[in-house]
């Protein structure tokens, strides 16, 4: 499992956001509709990936943050950024994704992506993520549809400087994978999460965020499951290979402070003694193969939303509002 974490996370991207305190800043506004329409991109009908991309420059790379959570059907959430061949951030004016079998057949799309932002108010920025804001705040979110389970590749077609280019795939998606993390509609798995009381108040033993966010660390998940709504987050800000864990923990802290009335927010680190590679038992029981993950759970103990990888403050605030 540790090797899988490293492989998947090594391809994910450097992003930004923030973390501590209870004042200042509003949750992100709802994202604008896509600037482009599906008709602005080539049809996939009857084409292979080779035919779809014929004549287009392969100048970019699409880096997904949610490679393991794709399911058969249309209720999917695929977050990603686009970089150039030198790994420098690119922000297309429009982008759509296509999916296919690993041999390039059965192409589906285009699925037009919209922009989302990892930005967060200054009082909620942790030390790890302050510098990351310079790397860019925008990520893209598409909703691909899959007719069947199995490995798939995903590519992007992006408008960059007025030219349509190919954003090549970096890894296969695992669609409909068995024995994965609990999904929306499933009952949450009861585990004990560590709190400050377990470590004599030394929060650095149970959180690598700098500084730790005390209100994310004062509740044992087992004590509140089935009694009140919960946001349960698995992330290790200082040790995350993708450098996205710090930003999304900061976003959780902002949403807790601004939109979290009546909801317990909990951060659970990934590694025993905050030292790779041994995974904490909570991570193993939730069957996580990547990080970060966040689950929104209603007062009956049922998962109502889940996020693999990055998400915006607006996305999380809307998911929390559904369980309050």
Secondary structure, 3 states (H helix, E strand, C coil): CHHHHHHHHHCCCCCCCCECCCCCCCCCCCCCCCCCCHHHCCCCCCCCHHHHCCCCEEEEEEEECCCCCCCCECCCCEEEEEEECCCCEECCCEEEEEEECCCCCCCEEEEECEEEECCCCCCECCHHHHHHHHHCCEEEEECCCECCCEEEEEEEEEEECCEEEEEECCCEEEECCCCCCCCCCCECCCCCCCCHHHHCCCHHHCCCCCCCCHHHCCCCHHHHCCCCCEEEEECCCCCCCCCCHHHHHHHHHHHHHHHCCCCEEEEECCEHHHCCCCECHHHHHCCCCCCCEEEEECCCCEEEEEEECCCCHHHHHHHHHCCC
